[in-house]
């Protein structure tokens, strides 16, 4: 309990790889009545370790983290602790990012430009068992829910397009025929609502379907 208030202290874990941002959040939250930062982590693997150690009421987590993504962190922790509550704090507002985070079990999604009051209110809202999705984010999510899913192979082709590969190179890379590549491209163009490869690549990055981080990872 918080002294003199009779209200339970909300125990928070802050997961953010940028040191200055993380320290700023920790300092900010530790002076708020009824909130205590019990742990912090700079990457996804450390986040899971810190969660197990401290069992926080709320975890603030960035989407783009070293070693494990924010979505992976949410999924893995909720496999062990289904009632764990997460608030995503990120600079990314791509609809695929939103969709993945909420599908994983995040209760709220805030852009890092939010006000201090909004952050604190969201922590208290999520702690009370409710969700908080800002109207602009909700609109992006609604648009995402209205689109058709890419198949795994269409995603592979799209990723190759973002890499700048030609149809012939994609066919070689994925060990399929050029005709099959063209079929996949036509299908994914329709699903993304674009008319050419350049627009497809742009949409993939803007919406978070393909991330720059994933492009840098060596293929197994």
HELIX and SHEET records of a PDB file:
HELIX    1   1 UNK A   19  UNK A   29  1                                  11    
HELIX    2   2 UNK A   44  UNK A   54  1                                  11    
HELIX    3   3 UNK A   70  UNK A   80  1                                  11    
HELIX    4   4 UNK A   95  UNK A  104  1                                  10    
HELIX    5   5 UNK A  116  UNK A  127  1                                  12    
HELIX    6   6 UNK A  135  UNK A  145  1                                  11    
HELIX    7   7 UNK A  152  UNK A  162  1                                  11    
HELIX    8   8 UNK A  167  UNK A  174  1                                   8    
HELIX    9   9 UNK A  178  UNK A  192  1                                  15    
HELIX   10  10 UNK A  197  UNK A  206  1                                  10    
HELIX   11  11 UNK A  212  UNK A  216  1                                   5    
SHEET    1   A 6 UNK A  35  UNK A  41  0                                        
SHEET    2   A 6 UNK A  10  UNK A  15  1                                        
SHEET    3   A 6 UNK A  58  UNK A  61  1                                        
SHEET    4   A 6 UNK A  85  UNK A  90  1                                        
SHEET    5   A 6 UNK A 108  UNK A 111  1                                        
SHEET    6   A 6 UNK A 132  UNK A 133  1                                        
END                                                                             
